[in-house]
Amino acid sequence: MENIQKDYLDCYSFYKVAAESFKKAGKDQGIVKNLENSADVSLKYNYDLGEIMGLNPEVMAEMTKTKIDAFVKMANKDFSSLAKKYGLMCKSLVENPEQRTNYWEQKGSKIIK
């Protein structure tokens, strides 16, 4: 559960940074809105899972701020690498969260064996 929660945190951060980057670049507002919507979905699941795991909201807020700061630094250095690393995974996570959950369950069962 920690891994999927971390994925949602990564994706929230990725989508927020991407939306802000696209907004500053004057890109189509529809694209920016879609990125922001995906960020909202990711944040909701991040907090829902964190709550199930017993994480304090203040701790989750600090984790989120730290992760966004790290993604801003990565984006400023090389946005295309950031997009390449997180774009497809995050798209898949938001559109089909069950697939990513299955991924982590399978990975976990291999470690346990």
Backbone as ProteinMPNN parsed JSONL, in Angstrom:
{"seq_chain_A": "MENIQKDYLDCYSFYKVAAESFKKAGKDQGIVKNLENSADVSLKYNYDLGEIMGLNPEVMAEMTKTKIDAFVKMANKDFSSLAKKYGLMCKSLVENPEQRTNYWEQKGSKIIK", "coords_chain_A": {"N_chain_A": [[0.827, -1.186, 0.0], [2.035, 1.165, 0.652], [3.664, 1.675, -1.557], [1.877, 2.214, -3.702], [0.635, 4.435, -2.675], [2.795, 6.17, -2.637], [3.21, 6.335, -5.391], [0.899, 7.772, -6.128], [1.451, 10.178, -4.852], [3.78, 10.944, -6.23], [2.64, 11.234, -8.772], [0.715, 13.235, -8.354], [2.441, 15.367, -7.801], [3.902, 15.466, -10.193], [1.836, 16.1, -12.062], [0.966, 18.605, -11.053], [3.275, 20.187, -11.358], [3.648, 19.943, -14.118], [1.258, 21.1, -15.058], [1.549, 23.743, -14.171], [3.868, 24.447, -15.557], [2.976, 24.249, -18.223], [1.0, 26.169, -18.158], [2.483, 28.528, -17.717], [3.857, 28.514, -20.104], [1.942, 29.23, -21.85], [0.234, 27.369, -22.991], [-2.541, 25.477, -24.397], [-5.543, 25.946, -22.653], [-7.237, 23.816, -22.136], [-5.569, 21.589, -21.971], [-4.087, 22.266, -19.723], [-6.135, 22.297, -17.819], [-6.901, 19.581, -17.852], [-4.552, 18.405, -16.859], [-4.531, 19.537, -14.306], [-6.899, 18.421, -13.287], [-6.171, 15.722, -13.247], [-4.162, 15.895, -11.355], [-5.708, 16.554, -9.109], [-7.23, 14.193, -8.773], [-5.153, 12.38, -8.239], [-4.141, 13.471, -5.853], [-6.323, 13.146, -4.128], [-6.549, 10.321, -3.95], [-4.028, 9.804, -2.892], [-4.199, 11.009, -0.347], [-6.4, 9.579, 0.672], [-5.371, 6.934, 0.808], [-3.197, 7.429, 2.492], [-4.556, 8.135, 4.814], [-5.824, 5.697, 5.427], [-3.554, 4.267, 5.996], [-2.862, 5.439, 8.329], [-1.497, 7.828, 8.421], [-0.715, 11.075, 9.524], [-2.456, 14.069, 8.683], [-0.909, 16.458, 8.606], [1.659, 15.483, 8.32], [1.4, 14.245, 5.832], [0.915, 16.514, 4.275], [3.373, 17.836, 4.498], [5.032, 15.913, 3.295], [4.022, 16.051, 0.719], [4.605, 18.712, -0.013], [7.423, 18.618, 0.049], [7.907, 16.736, -1.97], [6.838, 18.023, -4.243], [8.54, 20.243, -4.376], [10.929, 18.904, -5.013], [10.239, 17.896, -7.536], [9.866, 20.253, -8.949], [12.484, 21.204, -9.054], [13.601, 19.126, -10.615], [12.135, 19.489, -12.98], [12.905, 22.045, -13.767], [15.513, 21.55, -14.381], [15.432, 19.499, -16.384], [12.79, 19.08, -18.049], [11.729, 17.325, -19.98], [12.836, 14.83, -19.387], [11.678, 14.362, -16.914], [8.99, 14.208, -17.687], [9.131, 11.983, -19.348], [9.81, 9.989, -17.52], [7.642, 9.958, -15.698], [5.225, 10.509, -17.03], [3.683, 8.51, -18.649], [3.315, 6.468, -16.744], [1.875, 7.819, -14.756], [-0.39, 8.62, -16.167], [-1.508, 6.123, -16.724], [-1.94, 5.289, -14.075], [-3.902, 7.095, -13.141], [-5.969, 6.665, -14.98], [-6.389, 3.913, -14.827], [-6.297, 2.68, -12.041], [-6.38, 0.184, -10.815], [-4.731, -1.488, -12.296], [-2.127, -0.642, -11.632], [-2.139, -1.156, -8.901], [-2.321, -3.933, -8.977], [0.165, -4.442, -10.139], [1.948, -3.727, -8.043], [1.108, -5.554, -6.129], [1.789, -7.996, -7.332], [4.554, -7.677, -7.521], [5.192, -7.535, -4.816], [4.415, -10.097, -3.977], [6.332, -11.666, -5.193], [8.612, -10.997, -3.798], [8.0, -11.929, -1.268], [7.936, -14.696, -1.599]], "CA_chain_A": [[0.0, 0.0, 0.0], [2.943, 2.322, 0.674], [4.158, 1.945, -2.911], [0.84, 2.84, -4.524], [0.456, 5.77, -2.104], [3.933, 6.944, -3.132], [2.925, 6.607, -6.806], [-0.073, 8.869, -6.204], [2.161, 11.404, -4.47], [4.62, 11.291, -7.381], [1.805, 11.69, -9.888], [0.179, 14.547, -8.004], [3.53, 16.329, -7.967], [4.173, 15.569, -11.632], [0.751, 16.821, -12.726], [0.971, 19.997, -10.624], [4.416, 20.852, -11.99], [3.378, 19.998, -15.556], [0.195, 22.081, -15.291], [2.127, 25.077, -13.987], [4.798, 24.67, -16.677], [2.187, 24.483, -19.429], [0.313, 27.453, -17.971], [3.481, 29.574, -17.945], [4.243, 28.485, -21.513], [0.812, 29.696, -22.65], [-0.379, 26.248, -23.719], [-3.997, 25.373, -24.429], [-6.152, 25.845, -21.322], [-7.818, 22.479, -21.991], [-4.493, 20.71, -21.524], [-3.788, 22.657, -18.337], [-7.262, 21.833, -16.99], [-6.796, 18.12, -17.738], [-3.443, 18.125, -15.944], [-4.976, 19.899, -12.959], [-7.873, 17.413, -12.871], [-5.413, 14.514, -12.915], [-3.499, 16.185, -10.079], [-6.726, 16.457, -8.059], [-7.527, 12.765, -8.581], [-3.98, 11.785, -7.596], [-4.066, 13.961, -4.48], [-7.396, 12.514, -3.364], [-6.166, 8.94, -3.647], [-2.855, 9.885, -2.026], [-4.667, 11.276, 1.013], [-7.244, 8.455, 1.105], [-4.485, 5.833, 1.198], [-2.45, 7.871, 3.665], [-5.46, 8.055, 5.962], [-5.96, 4.266, 5.727], [-2.275, 3.839, 6.575], [-2.706, 6.101, 9.613], [-0.622, 8.998, 8.345], [-1.239, 12.342, 9.991], [-2.595, 15.013, 7.567], [0.208, 17.401, 8.569], [2.797, 14.732, 7.767], [1.145, 14.09, 4.392], [1.089, 17.832, 3.655], [4.814, 18.084, 4.42], [5.556, 15.001, 2.269], [3.579, 16.585, -0.574], [5.405, 19.908, -0.293], [8.792, 18.18, -0.234], [7.926, 16.066, -3.278], [6.635, 19.047, -5.281], [9.797, 20.994, -4.472], [11.888, 18.065, -5.745], [9.82, 17.822, -8.933], [10.134, 21.574, -9.553], [13.919, 21.204, -9.371], [13.815, 18.234, -11.764], [11.532, 20.096, -14.172], [13.752, 23.167, -14.169], [16.738, 20.98, -14.931], [15.155, 18.752, -17.617], [11.374, 18.72, -18.004], [11.411, 16.181, -20.839], [13.184, 13.607, -18.648], [10.634, 14.202, -15.904], [7.796, 13.749, -18.39], [9.381, 10.626, -19.819], [9.838, 9.085, -16.37], [6.376, 9.891, -14.974], [4.035, 10.765, -17.84], [2.862, 7.334, -18.967], [2.942, 5.771, -15.512], [0.833, 8.588, -14.09], [-1.594, 8.527, -17.0], [-2.042, 4.791, -16.461], [-2.411, 5.24, -12.688], [-5.148, 7.853, -13.009], [-7.007, 6.064, -15.814], [-6.623, 2.52, -14.469], [-5.554, 2.461, -10.798], [-6.34, -1.242, -10.486], [-3.569, -2.07, -12.968], [-0.932, -0.326, -10.846], [-2.273, -1.911, -7.649], [-1.941, -5.317, -9.319], [1.611, -4.426, -10.352], [2.621, -3.749, -6.745], [0.782, -6.811, -5.457], [2.617, -9.036, -7.949], [5.946, -7.423, -7.114], [5.268, -7.908, -3.4], [4.314, -11.553, -3.802], [7.618, -12.235, -5.616], [9.563, -10.749, -2.715], [7.613, -12.753, -0.128], [8.213, -16.118, -1.892]], "C_chain_A": [[0.875, 1.255, 0.0], [3.408, 2.692, -0.731], [3.117, 2.652, -3.766], [0.554, 4.256, -4.004], [1.576, 6.693, -2.591], [3.735, 7.283, -4.614], [1.947, 7.772, -6.952], [0.569, 10.199, -5.829], [3.053, 11.88, -5.616], [3.776, 11.875, -8.509], [1.153, 13.032, -9.592], [1.233, 15.619, -8.266], [3.843, 16.553, -9.439], [3.098, 16.409, -12.324], [0.707, 18.297, -12.326], [2.092, 20.781, -11.31], [4.172, 20.991, -13.494], [2.315, 21.057, -15.865], [0.742, 23.502, -15.179], [3.084, 25.434, -15.127], [4.043, 24.999, -17.961], [1.464, 25.82, -19.353], [1.267, 28.605, -18.268], [3.896, 29.659, -19.408], [3.102, 28.922, -22.434], [0.151, 28.606, -23.467], [-1.896, 26.293, -23.585], [-4.557, 25.154, -23.019], [-6.796, 24.48, -21.075], [-6.792, 21.479, -21.477], [-4.174, 20.99, -20.057], [-4.885, 22.142, -17.41], [-7.213, 20.317, -16.801], [-5.675, 17.721, -16.773], [-3.847, 18.434, -14.499], [-6.002, 18.903, -12.423], [-7.175, 16.112, -12.468], [-4.661, 14.692, -11.597], [-4.488, 16.037, -8.93], [-7.072, 15.005, -7.741], [-6.384, 12.099, -7.824], [-3.887, 12.202, -6.129], [-5.127, 13.298, -3.599], [-7.005, 11.092, -2.976], [-4.953, 8.895, -2.723], [-3.301, 10.062, -0.574], [-5.558, 10.156, 1.536], [-6.382, 7.286, 1.586], [-3.666, 6.196, 2.438], [-3.288, 7.775, 4.929], [-5.643, 6.598, 6.398], [-4.702, 3.752, 6.426], [-1.996, 4.515, 7.92], [-1.757, 7.28, 9.608], [-1.371, 10.252, 8.774], [-1.342, 13.304, 8.801], [-1.445, 16.021, 7.465], [1.456, 16.746, 7.981], [2.624, 14.573, 6.258], [1.335, 15.417, 3.665], [2.575, 18.153, 3.495], [5.468, 17.191, 3.357], [5.231, 15.538, 0.872], [4.404, 17.807, -0.956], [6.829, 19.537, -0.672], [8.888, 17.558, -1.62], [7.736, 17.087, -4.403], [7.905, 19.862, -5.464], [10.841, 20.209, -5.267], [11.53, 17.992, -7.228], [10.034, 19.153, -9.654], [11.605, 21.649, -9.944], [14.217, 20.329, -10.577], [13.301, 18.867, -13.048], [12.382, 21.255, -14.677], [15.043, 22.69, -14.815], [16.49, 20.334, -16.296], [13.718, 18.241, -17.596], [11.08, 17.483, -18.839], [11.771, 14.857, -20.164], [12.144, 13.319, -17.568], [9.364, 13.638, -16.546], [7.952, 12.308, -18.87], [9.288, 9.62, -18.671], [8.441, 8.894, -15.758], [5.12, 9.984, -15.835], [3.147, 9.564, -18.066], [2.42, 6.589, -17.72], [1.794, 6.501, -14.826], [-0.478, 8.555, -14.868], [-2.282, 7.19, -16.735], [-2.628, 4.702, -15.053], [-3.757, 5.933, -12.536], [-6.281, 7.181, -13.787], [-7.356, 4.644, -15.389], [-5.846, 2.171, -13.192], [-5.419, 0.988, -10.417], [-5.111, -1.922, -11.095], [-2.299, -1.827, -12.152], [-0.954, -1.042, -9.493], [-1.867, -3.356, -7.877], [-0.431, -5.436, -9.518], [2.348, -4.553, -9.018], [2.319, -5.022, -5.974], [1.639, -7.95, -6.01], [4.078, -8.886, -7.532], [6.155, -7.836, -5.66], [5.228, -9.402, -3.192], [5.601, -12.234, -4.245], [8.658, -12.098, -4.517], [9.278, -11.691, -1.545], [7.983, -14.231, -0.358], [9.588, -16.534, -1.551]], "O_chain_A": [[0.507, 2.278, -0.577], [3.531, 3.871, -1.062], [3.448, 3.596, -4.483], [0.268, 5.164, -4.784], [1.333, 7.855, -2.918], [4.056, 8.391, -5.044], [2.137, 8.65, -7.793], [0.26, 11.231, -6.425], [3.082, 13.068, -5.936], [4.145, 12.876, -9.123], [1.046, 13.878, -10.479], [0.947, 16.649, -8.878], [4.027, 17.688, -9.879], [3.415, 17.323, -13.085], [0.438, 19.153, -13.169], [1.881, 21.898, -11.783], [4.458, 22.038, -14.077], [2.455, 21.82, -16.82], [0.428, 24.36, -16.004], [3.108, 26.57, -15.6], [4.419, 25.911, -18.697], [1.331, 26.52, -20.357], [0.914, 29.545, -18.981], [4.242, 30.733, -19.901], [3.27, 28.98, -23.652], [-0.43, 28.878, -24.518], [-2.451, 27.039, -22.778], [-4.093, 24.279, -22.288], [-6.89, 24.037, -19.93], [-7.107, 20.626, -20.647], [-4.012, 20.069, -19.257], [-4.596, 21.612, -16.337], [-7.46, 19.825, -15.7], [-5.84, 16.805, -15.967], [-3.534, 17.672, -13.585], [-5.983, 18.574, -11.237], [-7.54, 15.482, -11.475], [-4.538, 13.748, -10.815], [-4.155, 15.463, -7.894], [-7.193, 14.632, -6.573], [-6.616, 11.344, -6.88], [-3.587, 11.378, -5.264], [-4.851, 12.934, -2.456], [-7.115, 10.706, -1.813], [-4.871, 8.025, -1.857], [-2.836, 9.352, 0.317], [-5.485, 9.813, 2.716], [-6.638, 6.717, 2.647], [-3.469, 5.365, 3.325], [-2.794, 7.382, 5.986], [-5.621, 6.297, 7.591], [-4.773, 2.914, 7.325], [-1.005, 4.2, 8.578], [-1.263, 7.691, 10.658], [-2.532, 10.448, 8.414], [-0.421, 13.361, 7.985], [-1.049, 16.397, 6.362], [2.212, 17.375, 7.241], [3.576, 14.742, 5.496], [1.863, 15.44, 2.553], [2.986, 18.686, 2.465], [6.339, 17.639, 2.611], [6.061, 15.485, -0.036], [4.851, 17.925, -2.097], [7.381, 20.091, -1.622], [9.837, 17.82, -2.36], [8.423, 17.008, -5.421], [8.303, 20.142, -6.595], [11.554, 20.778, -6.094], [12.416, 18.023, -8.082], [10.349, 19.169, -10.843], [11.937, 22.104, -11.039], [14.983, 20.718, -11.459], [13.957, 18.791, -14.087], [12.556, 21.422, -15.884], [15.593, 23.356, -15.692], [17.231, 20.577, -17.248], [13.457, 17.113, -17.178], [10.252, 16.663, -18.441], [11.072, 13.862, -20.355], [11.777, 12.166, -17.341], [8.745, 12.715, -16.019], [7.011, 11.517, -18.802], [8.747, 8.527, -18.84], [8.097, 7.787, -15.343], [4.048, 9.571, -15.394], [1.968, 9.593, -17.711], [1.281, 6.129, -17.64], [0.845, 5.869, -14.364], [-1.554, 8.472, -14.276], [-3.497, 7.137, -16.544], [-3.689, 4.108, -14.857], [-4.654, 5.412, -11.874], [-7.417, 7.13, -13.316], [-8.493, 4.21, -15.569], [-4.851, 1.448, -13.251], [-4.449, 0.597, -9.768], [-4.524, -2.818, -10.488], [-1.482, -2.736, -12.004], [0.085, -1.48, -8.999], [-1.15, -3.939, -7.063], [0.176, -6.426, -9.108], [3.252, -5.376, -8.874], [3.174, -5.521, -5.242], [2.154, -8.771, -5.251], [4.747, -9.873, -7.227], [7.183, -8.421, -5.319], [5.928, -9.928, -2.327], [5.935, -13.294, -3.716], [9.489, -12.986, -4.328], [10.204, -12.191, -0.907], [8.31, -14.937, 0.597], [9.947, -17.695, -1.747]]}, "name": "protein", "num_of_chains": 1, "seq": "MENIQKDYLDCYSFYKVAAESFKKAGKDQGIVKNLENSADVSLKYNYDLGEIMGLNPEVMAEMTKTKIDAFVKMANKDFSSLAKKYGLMCKSLVENPEQRTNYWEQKGSKIIK"}
